[in-house]
Amino acid sequence: MTRYTVLPVDPAVLKELRVVDDAGRPCAPYAATADDVGSPLRCCLRPIALGERIALVSYAPLRRWAATRGADPAAYDEQGPVFIHADDCGGYTPGEDYPFARPGALRTVRRYDARGHIAGGRLLEIPADAATGFDAAFDDAFNDPDVVLVHVRALEYGCFQFEVRPRRLGD
């Protein structure tokens, strides 16, 4: 079991994104093509399969997090493209491994403070033992008492992969 809480896009947010995305564009579902296969779905944190009904939407994870806490990320607010299922898929089921943990892939582990400002980050080349590599990067991030959440992003395009928070008792 992963040592940290991995969070996909929240189901209530998905419902909104399936109508209008965070850039104000209407959702435009389509059947996944061979070009889409293997790309990460942020609703259930698994790869896209051929023919699935998906949508590419603009998503602003930090903005949405900040809005629930009265924080102001100011210039750190950003939005970017993510794939989601065009219809409810049942969401993410936590497992033994971190999602999208392909050894050798490069990830940015970006830290944020309670204001929603970037509080540092680190490059992670996912090792063969991906869980140990992610755990060490998250331990390092959350050892800073100012860090309240972490975003994992793909280095190649900067795409948001998933959010991480410290595991609480009972999680």
HUGIUR-V977664 format. One line per field, one symbol per residue. ss: DSSP state (a for helix, b for strand, c for the rest). phi: phi as a letter, one per 20 degrees, with the letter a starting at -180 (. if undefined). psi: psi as a letter, one per 30 degrees, with the letter a starting at -180 (. if undefined). A space follows every 10 residues. Layout:
ss = ???
phi = ???
psi = ???
This chain:
ss = cccbbbbccc aaaaaaaccb cccccbcccb bccccccccb bccccbbccc ccbbbbbbbc aaaaaaaccc cccaaacccb bbbbbccccc cccccccccc cccccbbbbb bbbccccbbb bbbbbcccca aaaaaaaaaa aaccccbbbb bbbbcccccb bbbbbbcccc c
phi = .feceeceff gffggfffdc efdneffcfb egdgfegnff eeeclbffdg nfecbdcecd ffgffffecm ecflfefbcb fbecffcgdn nedgcfdffl efgnfdcdde ecefenefdo abecefegeg ffffgfffgg fefefeedbc decffgdmff dadccffegn f
psi = kkfljkkakk eeeeeeffdk afggkkkill kkleffkflk kfeghllklk fkjlkjlkki eeeeeeefgg ljfbffklll kkklkflkff akjkaflklh hjkfkkkkjk kkaffgkkha llkjjkleie eeeeeeeeee effjffkflk kkkkeefgkk ellklkklkf .
